[in-house]
Amino acid sequence: MTMNENHLRVHRELKLADSWKQHLLSEFAAQYMASLRQFLLQEKAKGKRIFPPGKVIFKALDSTDFDAVKIVILGQDPYHGPGQAHGLCFSVEPGVAVPPSLLNIYKELHADTGFTIPEHGCLHHWAEEGVLLLNSVLTVEAGRAASHQGIGWEQFTDKIIDLLTREKQGIVFILWGAYAQKKGAMIDRRRHLVLQSPHPSPLSASRGFFGNKHFSRANEYLLSHGRSGVDWQLPMTVEAA
């Protein structure tokens, strides 16, 4: 099969928003991605549970159009507990208990913007507002945090960050914790705003995450660059999918 034939096959098979597909087609046709798919199939054949479900692995891209991205929040890898991960970093399915890091995000939002804290942890509304909720690694084995690091996802998400930093201007990149900050080193600070602080984890939130005012600062930057700010307020209730 020639390279062009392979690209056409991938284009037909790939269930992804067209705005992302046209930029990432070569990545999906690359050998590392084929190896990654094979790894996931082999793991499932061994009876291992992989999160999130296959149909929502690329939910971050499906939920926020390439041309609509205003803010990128960069996470590490998906939650590894049953029913939690659904393809958006820091977010959990409706009906699932709000994880401690997300609860700290809510607390900072409340202090920063007057945000009313909901009882759920679904952040899909933010994705619709132009916030790309991107994990660096897009899958994980049940009960084993960081188990899929180093299998190829980092190369794929590096490409996404590189695309955004080169092809767009005036995006806010929010990097919480050393892992996200290291991954975000490629971002062109002359073209974009980068906001950094410790991670919202209970282990580090009190060392500089609380009080960072990233949510209001992000909106101030967007408004100063002629773009609308993000409506951070989540709906009080969200129905399960």
Number of C-alpha atoms within 10 A of each C-alpha: 7 7 11 11 10 15 18 14 13 17 19 8 9 13 12 16 16 15 15 16 19 11 13 17 17 17 18 18 18 14 11 16 18 13 13 16 15 12 15 20 13 12 14 13 10 9 8 13 17 20 25 26 14 13 10 16 19 21 23 22 23 21 22 23 18 21 11 14 20 25 26 20 19 26 22 21 25 30 27 21 15 13 15 23 25 25 31 32 25 28 22 24 22 19 16 17 13 21 16 13 17 20 21 20 20 20 18 22 23 14 14 17 13 12 16 16 17 16 16 22 24 26 23 24 17 20 25 18 19 21 26 28 25 26 23 24 24 29 27 23 21 17 14 12 16 16 15 21 16 11 16 18 20 18 15 19 18 15 15 19 19 16 15 20 20 12 7 15 15 21 22 24 26 22 23 21 20 13 14 22 20 10 17 19 10 12 19 15 14 10 14 19 20 21 18 19 21 20 24 24 18 14 10 15 20 14 13 13 22 21 15 16 15 21 19 16 15 22 20 15 18 20 13 12 12 9 13 14 19 22 14 19 18 18 15 10 13 18 9 9 5
